[in-house]
């Protein structure tokens, strides 16, 4: 199992079991593409578990705030139930 798959599984298991886990940012060196890959895997696990996509969350952070936070693009995420 890849590190991305393991992180996704850990997050999915924590969600299902109602427990917290340590932040992943240090173990992925704050790498944004890796974080998005993990997010995609978590969504796939949730869909495989019977959830369905019901919407999309869009981070509408201003350009100035994104520059301050070193975020180069707007953030999006699927919402499942």
N, C-alpha and C positions, 0 to 999 in steps of 0.2 A: 504494500500500500504506500502510495506517495505521501509526502508531508502534507500536501494540499488536501488529499483525500482524508488523511488522519485528522487534520484540524477540522475539516467539515464534519466528519463523524463525531468528533468530540463536541462540537457546538450543537449538532443535532441531538446527541444523547443528553446533553445538559438541558436543552429545551424540553425534551420529552420527560425527563426525570425531575424537572423543576429545581435544578441546582445551578450554582454559578461555577465558572471556571476562570482561571487567570487570563488576563488580556493576551491576545495573540501577537500584538504589535512588536514586541521584542523578539519573539521567535521567528518572525518573518521580516525582521529588520525594517519595519514600517514600509514595506514594499507594496505600493498601491495595486499594481497588476496582480500580485499574489493574493491580496485581500479580496479583489473582485473575483478571482478564480475560486477562492474558498466560498465566497457568497453564492456563486453560481452552483457549486456542488451542494451547498445546503439547500438551496431552492429545489434542486433535482431530488434530493433525499425527501424533502417535504412533499413534493408532488408524488413521488413513488409511494409514500405513506398514505396517500389518499386526499391530501389537501388539494385545493385548486386555487389558481390565480384569480383574484377578485379586483385587483387594481394595481396601480404603480405609484410609488412615492418618489417625488422629485425634490431634491435639495435645491432650493432656490436662493442659495447664498449669493450675495452680491459679488461682483467682480473684485471689488476692493477687499472684501472679507476673504475671498478665496486666495488672493495674493498674500494677505497677512498669514493665512493658515497653510500656505504653500500647496494649495489645491489648485490644479491647473484645469480641472473640468468640473462640470456640475455632476452631482452624485444622484444616481437613480437606484431604485430597488423595487422588486416585485413584492406585492403583498399577497400572502396566501392565508387561507383559513381551512 
